Amino acid sequence: FAAKNRGNYELISSVFINSIVNVICKISKMYDLNIIVGGGVFQNKTLLKEVIKKVNKKVYFNKKIPINDGGISIGQVAWGVWNL
C-alpha cells in the first residue's frame, strides 16, 4: 500500500533538478552574472551538467578541492590567511 502511493520518483527528481537549474539561469540573466556553484548539491552530476548546458555563461566549480563540505576548510584557511 505505501509504495503504491509514493509517487513517481523520476518525475519528482526531474522537476526538482530542473527547477534549481531554471532559478540559477533566471538569476544569472537578471544580474548578468557568471555562475559559481558549490556545495554538496552540485555533487549531483545531472544538476551540474544541466547548469553548464543551459546557462550561456561561464560556470565555475571546484575541480581539485571537494565541491561539498570537504572544501569548506580550504575557504576558512584562505580567509584566515588573508584577514588575520
N, CA, C and O atoms as a Maestro MAE file, in Angstrom:
{
 s_m_m2io_version
 :::
 2.0.0
}

f_m_ct {
 s_m_title
 :::
 protein
 m_atom[336] {
  # First column is atom index #
  i_m_mmod_type
  r_m_x_coord
  r_m_y_coord
  r_m_z_coord
  i_m_residue_number
  s_m_chain_name
  s_m_pdb_residue_name
  s_m_pdb_atom_name
  i_m_atomic_number
  :::
  1 25 0.827 -1.206 0.000 1 A "PHE " " N  " 7
  2 3 0.000 0.000 0.000 1 A "PHE " " CA " 6
  3 2 0.864 1.260 0.000 1 A "PHE " " C  " 6
  4 15 0.624 2.156 -0.809 1 A "PHE " " O  " 8
  5 25 1.845 1.354 0.868 2 A "ALA " " N  " 7
  6 3 2.654 2.570 0.984 2 A "ALA " " CA " 6
  7 2 3.442 2.844 -0.294 2 A "ALA " " C  " 6
  8 15 3.467 3.981 -0.765 2 A "ALA " " O  " 8
  9 25 4.081 1.832 -0.861 3 A "ALA " " N  " 7
  10 3 4.889 2.035 -2.067 3 A "ALA " " CA " 6
  11 2 4.025 2.458 -3.241 3 A "ALA " " C  " 6
  12 15 4.464 3.254 -4.072 3 A "ALA " " O  " 8
  13 25 2.825 1.951 -3.327 4 A "LYS " " N  " 7
  14 3 1.929 2.274 -4.433 4 A "LYS " " CA " 6
  15 2 1.548 3.753 -4.445 4 A "LYS " " C  " 6
  16 15 1.327 4.322 -5.514 4 A "LYS " " O  " 8
  17 25 1.472 4.360 -3.310 5 A "ASN " " N  " 7
  18 3 1.019 5.744 -3.204 5 A "ASN " " CA " 6
  19 2 2.145 6.760 -3.042 5 A "ASN " " C  " 6
  20 15 1.884 7.919 -2.718 5 A "ASN " " O  " 8
  21 25 3.381 6.350 -3.260 6 A "ARG " " N  " 7
  22 3 4.503 7.249 -3.009 6 A "ARG " " CA " 6
  23 2 4.864 8.114 -4.192 6 A "ARG " " C  " 6
  24 15 5.635 9.058 -4.018 6 A "ARG " " O  " 8
  25 25 4.364 7.861 -5.370 7 A "GLY " " N  " 7
  26 3 4.605 8.757 -6.487 7 A "GLY " " CA " 6
  27 2 5.686 8.286 -7.435 7 A "GLY " " C  " 6
  28 15 6.286 7.224 -7.266 7 A "GLY " " O  " 8
  29 25 5.909 9.110 -8.431 8 A "ASN " " N  " 7
  30 3 6.857 8.814 -9.491 8 A "ASN " " CA " 6
  31 2 8.181 9.496 -9.152 8 A "ASN " " C  " 6
  32 15 8.323 10.706 -9.334 8 A "ASN " " O  " 8
  33 25 9.147 8.723 -8.662 9 A "TYR " " N  " 7
  34 3 10.419 9.293 -8.215 9 A "TYR " " CA " 6
  35 2 11.172 10.001 -9.338 9 A "TYR " " C  " 6
  36 15 11.755 11.064 -9.127 9 A "TYR " " O  " 8
  37 25 11.157 9.410 -10.528 10 A "GLU " " N  " 7
  38 3 11.872 10.009 -11.651 10 A "GLU " " CA " 6
  39 2 11.306 11.380 -11.997 10 A "GLU " " C  " 6
  40 15 12.062 12.318 -12.250 10 A "GLU " " O  " 8
  41 25 9.991 11.502 -12.009 11 A "LEU " " N  " 7
  42 3 9.347 12.779 -12.315 11 A "LEU " " CA " 6
  43 2 9.649 13.813 -11.228 11 A "LEU " " C  " 6
  44 15 9.967 14.965 -11.524 11 A "LEU " " O  " 8
  45 25 9.549 13.396 -9.996 12 A "ILE " " N  " 7
  46 3 9.815 14.311 -8.884 12 A "ILE " " CA " 6
  47 2 11.259 14.802 -8.933 12 A "ILE " " C  " 6
  48 15 11.517 15.992 -8.757 12 A "ILE " " O  " 8
  49 25 12.198 13.892 -9.170 13 A "SER " " N  " 7
  50 3 13.617 14.276 -9.264 13 A "SER " " CA " 6
  51 2 13.864 15.229 -10.420 13 A "SER " " C  " 6
  52 15 14.600 16.207 -10.288 13 A "SER " " O  " 8
  53 25 13.244 14.935 -11.552 14 A "SER " " N  " 7
  54 3 13.413 15.782 -12.737 14 A "SER " " CA " 6
  55 2 12.867 17.188 -12.503 14 A "SER " " C  " 6
  56 15 13.514 18.173 -12.857 14 A "SER " " O  " 8
  57 25 11.702 17.280 -11.921 15 A "VAL " " N  " 7
  58 3 11.104 18.591 -11.639 15 A "VAL " " CA " 6
  59 2 11.984 19.365 -10.658 15 A "VAL " " C  " 6
  60 15 12.205 20.563 -10.837 15 A "VAL " " O  " 8
  61 25 12.480 18.698 -9.640 16 A "PHE " " N  " 7
  62 3 13.331 19.348 -8.639 16 A "PHE " " CA " 6
  63 2 14.611 19.878 -9.280 16 A "PHE " " C  " 6
  64 15 14.954 21.047 -9.107 16 A "PHE " " O  " 8
  65 25 15.313 19.029 -10.015 17 A "ILE " " N  " 7
  66 3 16.575 19.434 -10.646 17 A "ILE " " CA " 6
  67 2 16.346 20.555 -11.649 17 A "ILE " " C  " 6
  68 15 17.083 21.541 -11.657 17 A "ILE " " O  " 8
  69 25 15.335 20.412 -12.489 18 A "ASN " " N  " 7
  70 3 15.071 21.452 -13.487 18 A "ASN " " CA " 6
  71 2 14.635 22.764 -12.850 18 A "ASN " " C  " 6
  72 15 14.915 23.833 -13.393 18 A "ASN " " O  " 8
  73 25 13.964 22.706 -11.720 19 A "SER " " N  " 7
  74 3 13.586 23.934 -11.008 19 A "SER " " CA " 6
  75 2 14.820 24.672 -10.511 19 A "SER " " C  " 6
  76 15 14.904 25.894 -10.636 19 A "SER " " O  " 8
  77 25 15.778 23.942 -9.949 20 A "ILE " " N  " 7
  78 3 17.018 24.569 -9.489 20 A "ILE " " CA " 6
  79 2 17.761 25.182 -10.666 20 A "ILE " " C  " 6
  80 15 18.234 26.315 -10.578 20 A "ILE " " O  " 8
  81 25 17.868 24.446 -11.765 21 A "VAL " " N  " 7
  82 3 18.551 24.955 -12.964 21 A "VAL " " CA " 6
  83 2 17.874 26.223 -13.461 21 A "VAL " " C  " 6
  84 15 18.549 27.198 -13.792 21 A "VAL " " O  " 8
  85 25 16.552 26.219 -13.516 22 A "ASN " " N  " 7
  86 3 15.818 27.393 -14.006 22 A "ASN " " CA " 6
  87 2 16.031 28.614 -13.112 22 A "ASN " " C  " 6
  88 15 16.168 29.730 -13.614 22 A "ASN " " O  " 8
  89 25 16.059 28.417 -11.809 23 A "VAL " " N  " 7
  90 3 16.292 29.534 -10.881 23 A "VAL " " CA " 6
  91 2 17.695 30.096 -11.102 23 A "VAL " " C  " 6
  92 15 17.871 31.314 -11.152 23 A "VAL " " O  " 8
  93 25 18.681 29.235 -11.232 24 A "ILE " " N  " 7
  94 3 20.061 29.680 -11.469 24 A "ILE " " CA " 6
  95 2 20.141 30.468 -12.777 24 A "ILE " " C  " 6
  96 15 20.779 31.520 -12.831 24 A "ILE " " O  " 8
  97 25 19.499 29.966 -13.823 25 A "CYS " " N  " 7
  98 3 19.509 30.655 -15.120 25 A "CYS " " CA " 6
  99 2 18.844 32.027 -15.026 25 A "CYS " " C  " 6
  100 15 19.364 33.002 -15.568 25 A "CYS " " O  " 8
  101 25 17.711 32.111 -14.349 26 A "LYS " " N  " 7
  102 3 16.996 33.386 -14.228 26 A "LYS " " CA " 6
  103 2 17.795 34.411 -13.447 26 A "LYS " " C  " 6
  104 15 17.868 35.575 -13.842 26 A "LYS " " O  " 8
  105 25 18.392 33.995 -12.347 27 A "ILE " " N  " 7
  106 3 19.196 34.921 -11.548 27 A "ILE " " CA " 6
  107 2 20.412 35.386 -12.339 27 A "ILE " " C  " 6
  108 15 20.772 36.563 -12.299 27 A "ILE " " O  " 8
  109 25 21.034 34.473 -13.049 28 A "SER " " N  " 7
  110 3 22.199 34.830 -13.859 28 A "SER " " CA " 6
  111 2 21.835 35.854 -14.927 28 A "SER " " C  " 6
  112 15 22.588 36.800 -15.159 28 A "SER " " O  " 8
  113 25 20.702 35.678 -15.571 29 A "LYS " " N  " 7
  114 3 20.264 36.632 -16.599 29 A "LYS " " CA " 6
  115 2 19.856 37.964 -15.979 29 A "LYS " " C  " 6
  116 15 20.168 39.026 -16.516 29 A "LYS " " O  " 8
  117 25 19.161 37.903 -14.856 30 A "MET " " N  " 7
  118 3 18.662 39.103 -14.203 30 A "MET " " CA " 6
  119 2 19.800 40.035 -13.796 30 A "MET " " C  " 6
  120 15 19.681 41.255 -13.912 30 A "MET " " O  " 8
  121 25 20.895 39.462 -13.323 31 A "TYR " " N  " 7
  122 3 22.006 40.262 -12.827 31 A "TYR " " CA " 6
  123 2 23.219 40.231 -13.749 31 A "TYR " " C  " 6
  124 15 24.265 40.788 -13.414 31 A "TYR " " O  " 8
  125 25 23.093 39.598 -14.889 32 A "ASP " " N  " 7
  126 3 24.176 39.485 -15.871 32 A "ASP " " CA " 6
  127 2 25.464 39.005 -15.198 32 A "ASP " " C  " 6
  128 15 26.512 39.644 -15.293 32 A "ASP " " O  " 8
  129 25 25.356 37.875 -14.522 33 A "LEU " " N  " 7
  130 3 26.477 37.330 -13.772 33 A "LEU " " CA " 6
  131 2 26.940 35.994 -14.341 33 A "LEU " " C  " 6
  132 15 26.142 35.237 -14.894 33 A "LEU " " O  " 8
  133 25 28.231 35.708 -14.204 34 A "ASN " " N  " 7
  134 3 28.712 34.361 -14.425 34 A "ASN " " CA " 6
  135 2 28.250 33.508 -13.251 34 A "ASN " " C  " 6
  136 15 27.741 34.040 -12.265 34 A "ASN " " O  " 8
  137 25 28.417 32.224 -13.342 35 A "ILE " " N  " 7
  138 3 27.908 31.305 -12.326 35 A "ILE " " CA " 6
  139 2 29.076 30.677 -11.574 35 A "ILE " " C  " 6
  140 15 30.021 30.175 -12.182 35 A "ILE " " O  " 8
  141 25 29.001 30.708 -10.254 36 A "ILE " " N  " 7
  142 3 29.934 29.983 -9.403 36 A "ILE " " CA " 6
  143 2 29.080 29.077 -8.530 36 A "ILE " " C  " 6
  144 15 28.240 29.550 -7.765 36 A "ILE " " O  " 8
  145 25 29.299 27.766 -8.648 37 A "VAL " " N  " 7
  146 3 28.489 26.823 -7.885 37 A "VAL " " CA " 6
  147 2 29.353 26.077 -6.887 37 A "VAL " " C  " 6
  148 15 30.541 25.853 -7.116 37 A "VAL " " O  " 8
  149 25 28.745 25.701 -5.788 38 A "GLY " " N  " 7
  150 3 29.441 24.938 -4.770 38 A "GLY " " CA " 6
  151 2 28.446 24.323 -3.818 38 A "GLY " " C  " 6
  152 15 27.253 24.624 -3.865 38 A "GLY " " O  " 8
  153 25 28.932 23.477 -2.971 39 A "GLY " " N  " 7
  154 3 28.083 22.796 -2.007 39 A "GLY " " CA " 6
  155 2 27.744 21.390 -2.470 39 A "GLY " " C  " 6
  156 15 27.850 21.057 -3.651 39 A "GLY " " O  " 8
  157 25 27.342 20.588 -1.522 40 A "GLY " " N  " 7
  158 3 27.071 19.187 -1.780 40 A "GLY " " CA " 6
  159 2 26.050 18.916 -2.864 40 A "GLY " " C  " 6
  160 15 26.111 17.880 -3.527 40 A "GLY " " O  " 8
  161 25 25.102 19.839 -3.058 41 A "VAL " " N  " 7
  162 3 24.069 19.613 -4.075 41 A "VAL " " CA " 6
  163 2 24.689 19.491 -5.468 41 A "VAL " " C  " 6
  164 15 24.133 18.812 -6.331 41 A "VAL " " O  " 8
  165 25 25.826 20.135 -5.694 42 A "PHE " " N  " 7
  166 3 26.452 20.073 -7.012 42 A "PHE " " CA " 6
  167 2 27.351 18.853 -7.187 42 A "PHE " " C  " 6
  168 15 28.047 18.738 -8.196 42 A "PHE " " O  " 8
  169 25 27.344 17.942 -6.214 43 A "GLN " " N  " 7
  170 3 27.924 16.623 -6.431 43 A "GLN " " CA " 6
  171 2 26.991 15.811 -7.331 43 A "GLN " " C  " 6
  172 15 27.393 14.802 -7.909 43 A "GLN " " O  " 8
  173 25 25.756 16.260 -7.439 44 A "ASN " " N  " 7
  174 3 24.809 15.625 -8.354 44 A "ASN " " CA " 6
  175 2 25.226 15.992 -9.770 44 A "ASN " " C  " 6
  176 15 25.051 17.133 -10.200 44 A "ASN " " O  " 8
  177 25 25.777 15.027 -10.493 45 A "LYS " " N  " 7
  178 3 26.325 15.293 -11.824 45 A "LYS " " CA " 6
  179 2 25.261 15.753 -12.801 45 A "LYS " " C  " 6
  180 15 25.543 16.560 -13.686 45 A "LYS " " O  " 8
  181 25 24.055 15.257 -12.655 46 A "THR " " N  " 7
  182 3 22.977 15.688 -13.552 46 A "THR " " CA " 6
  183 2 22.701 17.167 -13.369 46 A "THR " " C  " 6
  184 15 22.568 17.898 -14.350 46 A "THR " " O  " 8
  185 25 22.613 17.616 -12.135 47 A "LEU " " N  " 7
  186 3 22.365 19.026 -11.858 47 A "LEU " " CA " 6
  187 2 23.492 19.891 -12.411 47 A "LEU " " C  " 6
  188 15 23.234 20.892 -13.080 47 A "LEU " " O  " 8
  189 25 24.727 19.516 -12.138 48 A "LEU " " N  " 7
  190 3 25.866 20.299 -12.608 48 A "LEU " " CA " 6
  191 2 25.910 20.350 -14.136 48 A "LEU " " C  " 6
  192 15 26.129 21.415 -14.714 48 A "LEU " " O  " 8
  193 25 25.704 19.216 -14.787 49 A "LYS " " N  " 7
  194 3 25.717 19.176 -16.253 49 A "LYS " " CA " 6
  195 2 24.605 20.030 -16.850 49 A "LYS " " C  " 6
  196 15 24.821 20.710 -17.853 49 A "LYS " " O  " 8
  197 25 23.428 20.005 -16.251 50 A "GLU " " N  " 7
  198 3 22.307 20.804 -16.767 50 A "GLU " " CA " 6
  199 2 22.575 22.298 -16.613 50 A "GLU " " C  " 6
  200 15 22.253 23.080 -17.507 50 A "GLU " " O  " 8
  201 25 23.157 22.696 -15.494 51 A "VAL " " N  " 7
  202 3 23.506 24.113 -15.303 51 A "VAL " " CA " 6
  203 2 24.514 24.531 -16.368 51 A "VAL " " C  " 6
  204 15 24.348 25.568 -17.009 51 A "VAL " " O  " 8
  205 25 25.551 23.731 -16.556 52 A "ILE " " N  " 7
  206 3 26.576 24.051 -17.556 52 A "ILE " " CA " 6
  207 2 25.961 24.119 -18.949 52 A "ILE " " C  " 6
  208 15 26.308 24.996 -19.740 52 A "ILE " " O  " 8
  209 25 25.054 23.203 -19.250 53 A "LYS " " N  " 7
  210 3 24.445 23.132 -20.579 53 A "LYS " " CA " 6
  211 2 23.480 24.291 -20.851 53 A "LYS " " C  " 6
  212 15 23.453 24.820 -21.963 53 A "LYS " " O  " 8
  213 25 22.701 24.685 -19.864 54 A "LYS " " N  " 7
  214 3 21.618 25.646 -20.093 54 A "LYS " " CA " 6
  215 2 21.989 27.102 -19.859 54 A "LYS " " C  " 6
  216 15 21.282 28.000 -20.316 54 A "LYS " " O  " 8
  217 25 23.071 27.346 -19.163 55 A "VAL " " N  " 7
  218 3 23.497 28.722 -18.913 55 A "VAL " " CA " 6
  219 2 24.451 29.116 -20.031 55 A "VAL " " C  " 6
  220 15 25.381 28.373 -20.346 55 A "VAL " " O  " 8
  221 25 24.229 30.261 -20.620 56 A "ASN " " N  " 7
  222 3 25.083 30.720 -21.713 56 A "ASN " " CA " 6
  223 2 26.237 31.565 -21.204 56 A "ASN " " C  " 6
  224 15 26.632 32.540 -21.843 56 A "ASN " " O  " 8
  225 25 26.768 31.196 -20.070 57 A "LYS " " N  " 7
  226 3 27.871 31.924 -19.448 57 A "LYS " " CA " 6
  227 2 28.851 30.917 -18.871 57 A "LYS " " C  " 6
  228 15 28.582 29.716 -18.835 57 A "LYS " " O  " 8
  229 25 29.969 31.417 -18.429 58 A "LYS " " N  " 7
  230 3 30.973 30.572 -17.804 58 A "LYS " " CA " 6
  231 2 30.452 30.074 -16.465 58 A "LYS " " C  " 6
  232 15 29.903 30.847 -15.681 58 A "LYS " " O  " 8
  233 25 30.624 28.790 -16.204 59 A "VAL " " N  " 7
  234 3 30.246 28.192 -14.925 59 A "VAL " " CA " 6
  235 2 31.524 27.737 -14.226 59 A "VAL " " C  " 6
  236 15 32.284 26.929 -14.758 59 A "VAL " " O  " 8
  237 25 31.744 28.265 -13.037 60 A "TYR " " N  " 7
  238 3 32.920 27.919 -12.262 60 A "TYR " " CA " 6
  239 2 32.531 26.956 -11.145 60 A "TYR " " C  " 6
  240 15 31.523 27.152 -10.466 60 A "TYR " " O  " 8
  241 25 33.339 25.916 -10.964 61 A "PHE " " N  " 7
  242 3 33.117 24.984 -9.867 61 A "PHE " " CA " 6
  243 2 34.448 24.335 -9.496 61 A "PHE " " C  " 6
  244 15 35.386 24.313 -10.293 61 A "PHE " " O  " 8
  245 25 34.513 23.807 -8.275 62 A "ASN " " N  " 7
  246 3 35.739 23.183 -7.793 62 A "ASN " " CA " 6
  247 2 36.082 21.965 -8.632 62 A "ASN " " C  " 6
  248 15 35.213 21.178 -9.009 62 A "ASN " " O  " 8
  249 25 37.365 21.830 -8.911 63 A "LYS " " N  " 7
  250 3 37.835 20.641 -9.612 63 A "LYS " " CA " 6
  251 2 38.871 19.891 -8.773 63 A "LYS " " C  " 6
  252 15 38.899 18.660 -8.776 63 A "LYS " " O  " 8
  253 25 39.716 20.624 -8.060 64 A "LYS " " N  " 7
  254 3 40.765 19.982 -7.260 64 A "LYS " " CA " 6
  255 2 40.397 19.892 -5.783 64 A "LYS " " C  " 6
  256 15 40.914 19.035 -5.067 64 A "LYS " " O  " 8
  257 25 39.527 20.752 -5.334 65 A "ILE " " N  " 7
  258 3 39.066 20.780 -3.944 65 A "ILE " " CA " 6
  259 2 37.644 20.229 -3.942 65 A "ILE " " C  " 6
  260 15 36.878 20.537 -4.854 65 A "ILE " " O  " 8
  261 25 37.267 19.428 -2.954 66 A "PRO " " N  " 7
  262 3 35.908 18.881 -2.934 66 A "PRO " " CA " 6
  263 2 34.848 19.978 -3.042 66 A "PRO " " C  " 6
  264 15 34.945 21.017 -2.389 66 A "PRO " " O  " 8
  265 25 33.841 19.732 -3.869 67 A "ILE " " N  " 7
  266 3 32.785 20.728 -4.090 67 A "ILE " " CA " 6
  267 2 31.823 20.788 -2.901 67 A "ILE " " C  " 6
  268 15 31.083 21.760 -2.745 67 A "ILE " " O  " 8
  269 25 31.837 19.756 -2.072 68 A "ASN " " N  " 7
  270 3 30.903 19.717 -0.941 68 A "ASN " " CA " 6
  271 2 31.562 20.296 0.314 68 A "ASN " " C  " 6
  272 15 32.496 21.092 0.220 68 A "ASN " " O  " 8
  273 25 31.075 19.895 1.469 69 A "ASP " " N  " 7
  274 3 31.573 20.441 2.737 69 A "ASP " " CA " 6
  275 2 33.052 20.170 2.963 69 A "ASP " " C  " 6
  276 15 33.687 20.863 3.758 69 A "ASP " " O  " 8
  277 25 33.613 19.180 2.283 70 A "GLY " " N  " 7
  278 3 35.032 18.897 2.418 70 A "GLY " " CA " 6
  279 2 35.912 20.057 1.985 70 A "GLY " " C  " 6
  280 15 37.069 20.143 2.396 70 A "GLY " " O  " 8
  281 25 35.379 20.952 1.157 71 A "GLY " " N  " 7
  282 3 36.140 22.106 0.695 71 A "GLY " " CA " 6
  283 2 36.007 23.327 1.575 71 A "GLY " " C  " 6
  284 15 36.701 24.321 1.358 71 A "GLY " " O  " 8
  285 25 35.131 23.276 2.565 72 A "ILE " " N  " 7
  286 3 34.909 24.440 3.425 72 A "ILE " " CA " 6
  287 2 36.182 24.831 4.164 72 A "ILE " " C  " 6
  288 15 36.485 26.016 4.299 72 A "ILE " " O  " 8
  289 25 36.925 23.841 4.642 73 A "SER " " N  " 7
  290 3 38.127 24.157 5.424 73 A "SER " " CA " 6
  291 2 39.149 24.917 4.594 73 A "SER " " C  " 6
  292 15 39.891 25.732 5.142 73 A "SER " " O  " 8
  293 25 39.210 24.677 3.292 74 A "ILE " " N  " 7
  294 3 40.134 25.418 2.425 74 A "ILE " " CA " 6
  295 2 39.737 26.897 2.403 74 A "ILE " " C  " 6
  296 15 40.596 27.775 2.487 74 A "ILE " " O  " 8
  297 25 38.449 27.166 2.291 75 A "GLY " " N  " 7
  298 3 37.974 28.547 2.326 75 A "GLY " " CA " 6
  299 2 38.242 29.212 3.655 75 A "GLY " " C  " 6
  300 15 38.583 30.394 3.707 75 A "GLY " " O  " 8
  301 25 38.091 28.461 4.731 76 A "GLN " " N  " 7
  302 3 38.363 29.009 6.058 76 A "GLN " " CA " 6
  303 2 39.847 29.348 6.212 76 A "GLN " " C  " 6
  304 15 40.194 30.389 6.772 76 A "GLN " " O  " 8
  305 25 40.705 28.484 5.724 77 A "VAL " " N  " 7
  306 3 42.145 28.745 5.784 77 A "VAL " " CA " 6
  307 2 42.491 29.973 4.950 77 A "VAL " " C  " 6
  308 15 43.252 30.833 5.394 77 A "VAL " " O  " 8
  309 25 41.934 30.059 3.743 78 A "ALA " " N  " 7
  310 3 42.207 31.207 2.867 78 A "ALA " " CA " 6
  311 2 41.743 32.497 3.540 78 A "ALA " " C  " 6
  312 15 42.461 33.497 3.530 78 A "ALA " " O  " 8
  313 25 40.559 32.476 4.115 79 A "TRP " " N  " 7
  314 3 40.059 33.674 4.797 79 A "TRP " " CA " 6
  315 2 41.010 34.062 5.928 79 A "TRP " " C  " 6
  316 15 41.334 35.237 6.099 79 A "TRP " " O  " 8
  317 25 41.452 33.072 6.695 80 A "GLY " " N  " 7
  318 3 42.365 33.340 7.797 80 A "GLY " " CA " 6
  319 2 43.684 33.934 7.338 80 A "GLY " " C  " 6
  320 15 44.194 34.876 7.945 80 A "GLY " " O  " 8
  321 25 44.227 33.388 6.277 81 A "VAL " " N  " 7
  322 3 45.496 33.886 5.745 81 A "VAL " " CA " 6
  323 2 45.346 35.335 5.280 81 A "VAL " " C  " 6
  324 15 46.220 36.163 5.538 81 A "VAL " " O  " 8
  325 25 44.257 35.640 4.606 82 A "TRP " " N  " 7
  326 3 44.067 36.978 4.062 82 A "TRP " " CA " 6
  327 2 43.593 38.003 5.077 82 A "TRP " " C  " 6
  328 15 43.745 39.203 4.849 82 A "TRP " " O  " 8
  329 25 43.027 37.565 6.185 83 A "ASN " " N  " 7
  330 3 42.403 38.500 7.112 83 A "ASN " " CA " 6
  331 2 43.011 38.544 8.516 83 A "ASN " " C  " 6
  332 15 42.660 39.417 9.310 83 A "ASN " " O  " 8
  333 25 43.895 37.638 8.823 84 A "LEU " " N  " 7
  334 3 44.444 37.633 10.190 84 A "LEU " " CA " 6
  335 2 45.869 38.112 10.209 84 A "LEU " " C  " 6
  336 15 46.486 38.173 11.272 84 A "LEU " " O  " 8
  :::
 }
 m_bond[335] {
  # First column is bond index #
  i_m_from
  i_m_to
  i_m_order
  :::
  1 1 2 1
  2 2 3 1
  3 3 4 2
  4 3 5 1
  5 5 6 1
  6 6 7 1
  7 7 8 2
  8 7 9 1
  9 9 10 1
  10 10 11 1
  11 11 12 2
  12 11 13 1
  13 13 14 1
  14 14 15 1
  15 15 16 2
  16 15 17 1
  17 17 18 1
  18 18 19 1
  19 19 20 2
  20 19 21 1
  21 21 22 1
  22 22 23 1
  23 23 24 2
  24 23 25 1
  25 25 26 1
  26 26 27 1
  27 27 28 2
  28 27 29 1
  29 29 30 1
  30 30 31 1
  31 31 32 2
  32 31 33 1
  33 33 34 1
  34 34 35 1
  35 35 36 2
  36 35 37 1
  37 37 38 1
  38 38 39 1
  39 39 40 2
  40 39 41 1
  41 41 42 1
  42 42 43 1
  43 43 44 2
  44 43 45 1
  45 45 46 1
  46 46 47 1
  47 47 48 2
  48 47 49 1
  49 49 50 1
  50 50 51 1
  51 51 52 2
  52 51 53 1
  53 53 54 1
  54 54 55 1
  55 55 56 2
  56 55 57 1
  57 57 58 1
  58 58 59 1
  59 59 60 2
  60 59 61 1
  61 61 62 1
  62 62 63 1
  63 63 64 2
  64 63 65 1
  65 65 66 1
  66 66 67 1
  67 67 68 2
  68 67 69 1
  69 69 70 1
  70 70 71 1
  71 71 72 2
  72 71 73 1
  73 73 74 1
  74 74 75 1
  75 75 76 2
  76 75 77 1
  77 77 78 1
  78 78 79 1
  79 79 80 2
  80 79 81 1
  81 81 82 1
  82 82 83 1
  83 83 84 2
  84 83 85 1
  85 85 86 1
  86 86 87 1
  87 87 88 2
  88 87 89 1
  89 89 90 1
  90 90 91 1
  91 91 92 2
  92 91 93 1
  93 93 94 1
  94 94 95 1
  95 95 96 2
  96 95 97 1
  97 97 98 1
  98 98 99 1
  99 99 100 2
  100 99 101 1
  101 101 102 1
  102 102 103 1
  103 103 104 2
  104 103 105 1
  105 105 106 1
  106 106 107 1
  107 107 108 2
  108 107 109 1
  109 109 110 1
  110 110 111 1
  111 111 112 2
  112 111 113 1
  113 113 114 1
  114 114 115 1
  115 115 116 2
  116 115 117 1
  117 117 118 1
  118 118 119 1
  119 119 120 2
  120 119 121 1
  121 121 122 1
  122 122 123 1
  123 123 124 2
  124 123 125 1
  125 125 126 1
  126 126 127 1
  127 127 128 2
  128 127 129 1
  129 129 130 1
  130 130 131 1
  131 131 132 2
  132 131 133 1
  133 133 134 1
  134 134 135 1
  135 135 136 2
  136 135 137 1
  137 137 138 1
  138 138 139 1
  139 139 140 2
  140 139 141 1
  141 141 142 1
  142 142 143 1
  143 143 144 2
  144 143 145 1
  145 145 146 1
  146 146 147 1
  147 147 148 2
  148 147 149 1
  149 149 150 1
  150 150 151 1
  151 151 152 2
  152 151 153 1
  153 153 154 1
  154 154 155 1
  155 155 156 2
  156 155 157 1
  157 157 158 1
  158 158 159 1
  159 159 160 2
  160 159 161 1
  161 161 162 1
  162 162 163 1
  163 163 164 2
  164 163 165 1
  165 165 166 1
  166 166 167 1
  167 167 168 2
  168 167 169 1
  169 169 170 1
  170 170 171 1
  171 171 172 2
  172 171 173 1
  173 173 174 1
  174 174 175 1
  175 175 176 2
  176 175 177 1
  177 177 178 1
  178 178 179 1
  179 179 180 2
  180 179 181 1
  181 181 182 1
  182 182 183 1
  183 183 184 2
  184 183 185 1
  185 185 186 1
  186 186 187 1
  187 187 188 2
  188 187 189 1
  189 189 190 1
  190 190 191 1
  191 191 192 2
  192 191 193 1
  193 193 194 1
  194 194 195 1
  195 195 196 2
  196 195 197 1
  197 197 198 1
  198 198 199 1
  199 199 200 2
  200 199 201 1
  201 201 202 1
  202 202 203 1
  203 203 204 2
  204 203 205 1
  205 205 206 1
  206 206 207 1
  207 207 208 2
  208 207 209 1
  209 209 210 1
  210 210 211 1
  211 211 212 2
  212 211 213 1
  213 213 214 1
  214 214 215 1
  215 215 216 2
  216 215 217 1
  217 217 218 1
  218 218 219 1
  219 219 220 2
  220 219 221 1
  221 221 222 1
  222 222 223 1
  223 223 224 2
  224 223 225 1
  225 225 226 1
  226 226 227 1
  227 227 228 2
  228 227 229 1
  229 229 230 1
  230 230 231 1
  231 231 232 2
  232 231 233 1
  233 233 234 1
  234 234 235 1
  235 235 236 2
  236 235 237 1
  237 237 238 1
  238 238 239 1
  239 239 240 2
  240 239 241 1
  241 241 242 1
  242 242 243 1
  243 243 244 2
  244 243 245 1
  245 245 246 1
  246 246 247 1
  247 247 248 2
  248 247 249 1
  249 249 250 1
  250 250 251 1
  251 251 252 2
  252 251 253 1
  253 253 254 1
  254 254 255 1
  255 255 256 2
  256 255 257 1
  257 257 258 1
  258 258 259 1
  259 259 260 2
  260 259 261 1
  261 261 262 1
  262 262 263 1
  263 263 264 2
  264 263 265 1
  265 265 266 1
  266 266 267 1
  267 267 268 2
  268 267 269 1
  269 269 270 1
  270 270 271 1
  271 271 272 2
  272 271 273 1
  273 273 274 1
  274 274 275 1
  275 275 276 2
  276 275 277 1
  277 277 278 1
  278 278 279 1
  279 279 280 2
  280 279 281 1
  281 281 282 1
  282 282 283 1
  283 283 284 2
  284 283 285 1
  285 285 286 1
  286 286 287 1
  287 287 288 2
  288 287 289 1
  289 289 290 1
  290 290 291 1
  291 291 292 2
  292 291 293 1
  293 293 294 1
  294 294 295 1
  295 295 296 2
  296 295 297 1
  297 297 298 1
  298 298 299 1
  299 299 300 2
  300 299 301 1
  301 301 302 1
  302 302 303 1
  303 303 304 2
  304 303 305 1
  305 305 306 1
  306 306 307 1
  307 307 308 2
  308 307 309 1
  309 309 310 1
  310 310 311 1
  311 311 312 2
  312 311 313 1
  313 313 314 1
  314 314 315 1
  315 315 316 2
  316 315 317 1
  317 317 318 1
  318 318 319 1
  319 319 320 2
  320 319 321 1
  321 321 322 1
  322 322 323 1
  323 323 324 2
  324 323 325 1
  325 325 326 1
  326 326 327 1
  327 327 328 2
  328 327 329 1
  329 329 330 1
  330 330 331 1
  331 331 332 2
  332 331 333 1
  333 333 334 1
  334 334 335 1
  335 335 336 2
  :::
 }
}
